[in-house]
Amino acid sequence: MTIDNASANSLSISYLIRSMSDWNGNTLLAGDFMHMRCAANILNMIVIDGLKEIDSSINRIRVACKFVRSSPTRLTTLRGVQKRQV
């Protein structure tokens, strides 16, 4: 997995460090630990990669749901089976 906007993020952080240095003459630890990735973006990329792994299973479930819902008889049969299972 790669971080897609890493260079833009690095450039923004270096600009922020320079600007903060101009404001008060220094930054905490010379700005060495200011670089952070966007957690939401990283989480989104992890979820997308995970969904790619189970994509075929999701497609099979969707096809099965469409199959059952396309016929009132199948839907009634499924509901009857569900009631017996409870």
C-alpha positions, -999 to +999 in steps of 0.1 A: +000+000+000+013+034-008+004+068+006-010+085-025-004+122-016+028+119+003+048+145-017+021+171-014+018+164+023+055+167+028+056+200+010+027+214+031+044+203+063+077+219+053+059+251+045+041+250+079+074+245+097+090+274+079+060+296+087+059+287+123+096+294+126+090+329+111+062+335+137+082+329+169+117+322+158+117+284+165+095+253+166+093+225+190+122+200+183+129+219+151+097+206+136+112+171+133+080+154+145+054+175+128+049+153+098+017+132+101-003+114+076-041+119+076-055+090+096-088+090+079-071+088+045-049+059+056-079+041+071-098+046+039-070+031+019-068+001+043-105-005+039-104-003+001-075-028+000-094-051+024-126-049+002-105-059-028-096-091-010-133-101-005-148-085-036-157-119-052-176-129-020-195-096-019-205-101-056-217-136-049-238-124-020-253-096-042-262-122-069-278-145-044-299-116-029-310-105-064-319-141-072-341-145-041-357-110-044-365-115-081-392-141-073-420-137-047-421-175-043-384-176-034-387-147-010-416-164+007-397-196+010-367-179+024-388-161+050-404-194+060-370-210+065-359-180+085-389-184+108-382-221+114-346-213+123-355-189+151 
